[in-house]
Amino acid sequence: KPIEEVRDVFLQKNEEFARNALRVLGIAYKPLDDNFKEEEIEKGYTFLGLAGIIDPARDEVKDAIEEARMAGIRTIMITGDHKITALAIAQEIGLTESNEAITGIELEEMDDDQLREKVKDVDVFARVTSEHKLRILRRLKELGLVVSMTGDGVNDAPAVKGAHVGVAMGLKGTEVTQEASEMILIDDNYATIVNAIEEGRGIFETTKGFFRYMLSTNFDEIFLILTAYIVMKIFVNIPSIFFALPVQPIQILWLNIATD
């Protein structure tokens, strides 16, 4: 049958596959003889059908996204996949409950101010190029956010390089993207990023607690020595007995050993 007679059927089936989070390929063939011309190589194909390919998310991704959300970290999907497929995957892993997504074509029609407003709420961007990714990244940074970008392909390298923290995939990532990044995931797992953030925040809180403890335990020593120094500067004509140190170095050392 001519493709025009069955076009609507295939388009409907393509959308059905996409809503089931499948990446859809169209398959066609054309016999070539030895005298074929290069300008005719993409014409006259016989369409065979559609093939739906599933690339399931890791089991731990959904929990990791929820854990990140509870920690105040927002996850955004920026992909070259079809809009419907991207939305279906995003909803499946709990990244968004919205049915709104922006495609690369729609993004090109927006100016920077419009895009800056959109990135506040939209969590899924589909059919985008490397230039689109970099543009989205810049609008997020203009909102005063700390932005991390993950990627594996060559087209991800500019955005990975432009992020505050660029993250490349260690198993599937290209060498260009790995060189542009600050961190490389050796297991290509999003949950590892969440675990790294959790460890980093723990170290930061521990460091703050240490400095807080040190300042509080040594404040009395600082206050005593500072007060004595001020008194000595004010009453310069008082006999030299008042110029004696209020606390001897050996005493300070003993206090530090005993309290720390």
C-alpha positions in Angstrom: 0.0 0.0 0.0 1.1 3.6 -0.5 2.5 5.1 2.7 -0.1 7.8 2.6 -2.9 5.3 3.1 -1.4 3.9 6.3 0.4 7.0 7.6 -2.2 7.7 10.3 -2.0 4.1 11.6 1.7 4.2 12.0 1.7 7.6 13.6 -0.9 6.4 16.1 1.1 3.3 16.8 4.3 5.4 17.2 2.6 7.6 19.8 1.3 4.5 21.6 4.8 3.1 21.8 6.2 6.4 23.0 3.6 6.6 25.8 4.8 3.2 27.0 8.4 4.7 27.4 9.7 3.0 24.2 12.2 4.5 21.8 10.7 3.9 18.3 12.6 3.1 15.2 11.1 3.1 11.7 12.4 0.2 9.5 12.5 0.3 5.7 14.5 -1.2 2.8 15.4 -0.6 -0.8 17.3 -3.0 -3.2 20.3 -1.3 -4.8 22.0 -2.4 -8.0 25.6 -1.7 -8.9 24.8 1.5 -10.9 22.9 3.3 -8.2 23.3 7.1 -7.9 24.1 8.7 -4.5 21.4 11.3 -4.8 18.7 8.6 -5.2 19.9 6.5 -2.2 17.3 8.0 0.2 14.3 7.6 -2.1 11.9 4.8 -3.0 12.1 2.8 0.2 9.5 0.2 1.2 8.4 0.7 4.8 8.3 -2.4 6.9 7.1 -1.2 10.2 8.0 0.2 13.6 10.2 -1.3 16.3 9.9 -0.2 20.0 13.0 -0.5 22.1 12.9 -0.2 25.8 15.9 1.1 27.9 14.6 0.7 31.4 15.8 2.9 34.2 17.8 1.3 37.1 15.6 0.1 40.0 17.3 2.5 42.4 16.8 5.7 40.3 13.2 6.4 41.5 14.2 6.2 45.2 17.3 8.4 44.5 15.3 11.1 42.8 12.8 11.2 45.7 15.7 11.3 48.2 17.3 14.2 46.2 13.9 16.0 46.2 13.7 15.7 50.0 17.2 17.1 50.2 16.2 20.2 48.2 17.8 19.0 44.9 15.7 19.3 41.8 16.3 16.8 38.9 15.7 18.0 35.3 15.6 15.7 32.3 17.2 17.1 29.1 17.2 14.5 26.3 17.2 14.1 22.6 14.3 11.6 22.8 10.8 12.1 21.6 8.7 14.4 23.8 6.1 11.7 24.6 8.8 9.1 25.4 10.7 11.5 27.6 7.5 12.4 29.6 6.6 8.7 30.0 10.0 7.8 31.4 10.1 10.9 33.6 6.7 10.0 35.1 7.7 6.4 35.5 10.8 7.2 37.6 8.9 9.9 39.7 10.8 12.8 38.2 7.6 14.7 37.4 3.9 14.4 37.7 3.3 17.1 35.1 2.4 16.5 31.4 4.3 19.6 30.3 7.6 19.3 28.4 9.4 21.6 26.1 10.9 20.5 22.8 13.9 22.0 21.0 11.7 23.6 18.4 9.6 25.3 21.1 12.8 26.4 22.9 14.1 28.1 19.9 11.0 30.3 19.7 11.6 31.6 23.2 13.8 34.5 24.2 16.0 34.2 27.2 13.5 35.9 29.6 10.7 33.5 28.6 13.0 30.5 29.0 14.2 31.7 32.4 10.6 31.6 33.6 9.9 28.2 32.0 12.9 26.5 33.6 11.5 27.4 37.1 8.7 24.8 36.6 9.3 22.6 33.6 11.3 19.4 34.4 11.5 17.7 31.0 13.1 19.0 27.8 13.0 16.8 24.7 14.5 16.8 21.2 17.2 19.2 22.2 20.7 19.9 20.8 23.9 20.6 22.6 23.3 24.4 22.1 19.8 24.0 23.8 21.4 22.2 26.7 23.9 25.0 27.3 21.2 27.6 27.0 19.0 25.9 29.6 22.0 25.6 31.9 22.8 29.3 31.6 19.2 30.3 32.4 19.3 28.1 35.6 22.5 29.7 36.7 21.0 33.2 36.2 18.4 32.2 38.7 21.2 31.9 41.3 21.0 28.1 41.4 24.0 25.8 41.8 23.8 23.6 38.8 25.3 20.1 38.1 25.1 18.6 34.7 25.6 14.9 33.8 26.2 13.5 30.4 28.0 10.9 28.3 28.0 12.0 24.7 30.1 14.5 22.8 27.1 16.8 22.5 26.9 17.0 26.4 30.4 18.3 26.7 29.7 22.0 26.4 27.0 21.9 29.1 29.0 19.7 31.4 31.9 22.1 31.1 29.7 25.1 31.7 28.0 23.7 34.9 29.2 24.5 38.4 29.9 20.7 38.8 30.2 18.7 35.6 29.6 14.9 35.9 30.6 12.5 33.2 29.8 8.8 32.8 32.8 6.5 33.3 31.5 3.4 31.5 29.6 4.9 28.5 31.0 8.4 28.6 33.1 9.8 25.8 36.7 11.0 26.4 35.7 14.5 25.5 32.9 14.7 28.1 35.1 13.1 30.8 37.9 15.7 30.2 35.3 18.5 30.4 33.9 17.2 33.8 34.9 17.7 37.4 33.7 14.3 38.5 33.4 10.9 36.7 30.9 8.2 37.8 32.6 4.9 37.5 29.2 3.0 37.7 27.1 5.4 35.5 24.5 5.5 38.3 22.5 8.6 39.3 22.1 7.2 42.8 25.9 7.6 43.2 25.5 11.4 42.8 22.9 11.5 45.5 25.1 9.4 47.8 28.1 11.7 47.1 26.1 14.8 47.9 24.9 13.2 51.2 28.5 12.3 52.1 29.7 15.8 51.2 27.0 17.5 53.3 27.9 15.2 56.2 31.6 16.2 56.0 30.6 19.9 55.8 28.4 19.7 58.9 31.1 17.8 60.8 33.6 20.5 59.9 31.3 23.2 61.0 30.6 21.4 64.3 34.4 21.0 64.9 35.0 24.7 64.4 32.0 25.6 66.6 33.3 23.4 69.4 36.9 24.7 69.1 35.7 28.3 69.3 33.4 27.7 72.3 36.0 25.8 74.3 38.8 28.3 73.6 36.7 31.4 74.0 37.5 31.7 77.7 41.2 31.6 77.1 40.9 34.2 74.3 38.8 36.5 76.4 41.1 36.3 79.5 44.3 37.0 77.5 42.6 39.8 75.4 41.2 41.5 78.6 44.7 41.3 80.3 46.3 42.8 77.2 43.8 45.7 77.1 44.3 46.4 80.8 48.1 46.4 80.4 47.8 48.9 77.5 45.6 51.2 79.5 47.4 51.2 82.8 51.0 51.5 81.5 52.2 53.2 84.7 51.1 50.4 87.1 54.0 48.4 88.7 55.4 45.6 86.5 53.8 42.9 88.6 50.6 43.7 86.6 52.4 43.0 83.3 52.7 39.3 84.2 50.8 37.0 81.8 47.4 35.9 83.2 47.9 32.4 81.8 51.3 30.8 81.2 51.9 28.9 77.9 52.2 25.6 79.8 48.8 26.3 81.3 47.2 27.0 77.9 48.7 23.7 76.6 47.3 21.8 79.6 43.8 23.3 79.1 43.9 22.4 75.4 44.9 18.8 76.2 42.3 18.4 78.9 39.4 20.0 77.0 40.1 18.9 73.4 
